[in-house]
Amino acid sequence: MSHPLRLFAPGPVEVPERIRLALGEPVYHHRSADFRSILADVRERLGRLWQAPGWEPLVLNCSGSGAMEGAVVNLMSRGEKAINVCAGKFGERWGHILRAYGCEVVELTLEWGRSVTPGEVLALLAKHPDVKAVYLTSADTSTGGEHPIEVLGPAIRAVSDALVVVDCICDFGGARDIRPIDWQIDAAVSCSQKCLLLPPGLGLATLGPRAIQRMQSADLGRFYFDWKLELVRQRDERLTAWTSAVNLIRGLQESLAMIEEEGLERVVERYARQAAAVGAAVRATGLDLFPELPTSALTAVRCGPELDGTRVVELARSKYRYQFVNGQDRLKGKIFRIGNMGVQHDADIIGAVHVLERVLADLGALRCRPGEAVAAAAARMHGVAEERSRVSRAS
Ligand SMILES: *Cc1c(COP(=O)(O)O)cnc(C)c1O
């Protein structure tokens, strides 16, 4: 019998049993009182998780890219100009959507895996003072790289009225303590199958006051993703505009409850601890991390000329039944990625590192003694936990 495949992918993630049971409940009617109270509770919980009192969270029937499209068609008008920061596959996607709707895109293209600096964005804003929005990515899952949104938002706001719109799909609800108000952004999007522990199919957005105001006049063509209508329905009527993805929304209620019970702060710590452990193991094997500033949702590993990332992923899956993932697009075979998204136990992360060591040994690419990478991961896991508990005792 072959083992079931274990998902160490940066989405979709393994869905905890508690959520699977909620997903399996009978179908609610989307206009029933029962469903309305679920949706209202989900929106309240989302409001708390986004940590932005007064903002409006939206629950959407689509994957993450649909939420991104919504954040273009509802915030931009015909022919308007936007800056897009592109340092990976998902940054590139903002540009594709903007151009598809006829917006003028000023691309800030960086080498994939790099993190943008405020200076780079400000230089472009100075050249293009008529820019109406800046589209950013919190963590680009294709490279494992994070962008410093917490300094980009305030820097942009200080010199421009452009809206700041952020793709937080990789890390919302798990890998990053996202603070839209402190970070002075205006809108953010996410979706179900990353840190929110659900199957794919739900998009999410949250809108601040400036985005809600912009939405009133934005005139790009739209119908299904009309957030003006969606907002009225969700806020005032406790319904969604179209037939709701009722089971996924019920599942979301359960996943938000799980995150609240653990506490976002502890969830963020868990991600940091586990990503640090994988990173330490990778370095112990003689390999290196790919991005300049790694997110703690996943670890992207640079392969070097002698190692083919495609073979690493294939062997991990076929021989050890662990699902890592390949690089996308131009990074295919050049990197591979190990996700710690989901509710992984620390010990399961050590297991994933063990599989990595075995695979590298099978391919003749292990540059340490067997067990050294596992030991490095365990030591780092322990070290980060110790450090954090010392800090929390001291404060
Ligand atoms: C997964 C992901 C997306 C795309 O979401 P889909 O659900 O595949 O449409 C966009 N941006 C980032 C950062 C992602 O991780």
PDBQT file of the ligand as one rigid body, heavy atoms in Angstrom, charges set to zero:
ROOT
HETATM    1  C1  LIG A 401      -1.985  31.411  -4.851  1.00  0.00    +0.000 C 
HETATM    2  C2  LIG A 401      -1.688  32.815  -5.121  1.00  0.00    +0.000 A 
HETATM    3  C3  LIG A 401      -2.403  33.565  -6.061  1.00  0.00    +0.000 A 
HETATM    4  C4  LIG A 401      -3.418  32.971  -6.995  1.00  0.00    +0.000 C 
HETATM    5  O1  LIG A 401      -4.494  32.463  -6.363  1.00  0.00    +0.000 OA
HETATM    6  P1  LIG A 401      -5.437  31.422  -7.124  1.00  0.00    +0.000 P 
HETATM    7  O2  LIG A 401      -6.286  30.960  -5.982  1.00  0.00    +0.000 OA
HETATM    8  O3  LIG A 401      -4.554  30.362  -7.686  1.00  0.00    +0.000 OA
HETATM    9  O4  LIG A 401      -6.195  32.151  -8.155  1.00  0.00    +0.000 OA
HETATM   10  C5  LIG A 401      -2.101  34.906  -6.197  1.00  0.00    +0.000 A 
HETATM   11  N1  LIG A 401      -1.154  35.491  -5.463  1.00  0.00    +0.000 NA
HETATM   12  C6  LIG A 401      -0.440  34.805  -4.558  1.00  0.00    +0.000 A 
HETATM   13  C7  LIG A 401       0.613  35.509  -3.783  1.00  0.00    +0.000 C 
HETATM   14  C8  LIG A 401      -0.680  33.449  -4.351  1.00  0.00    +0.000 A 
HETATM   15  O5  LIG A 401       0.041  32.767  -3.450  1.00  0.00    +0.000 OA
ENDROOT
TORSDOF 0
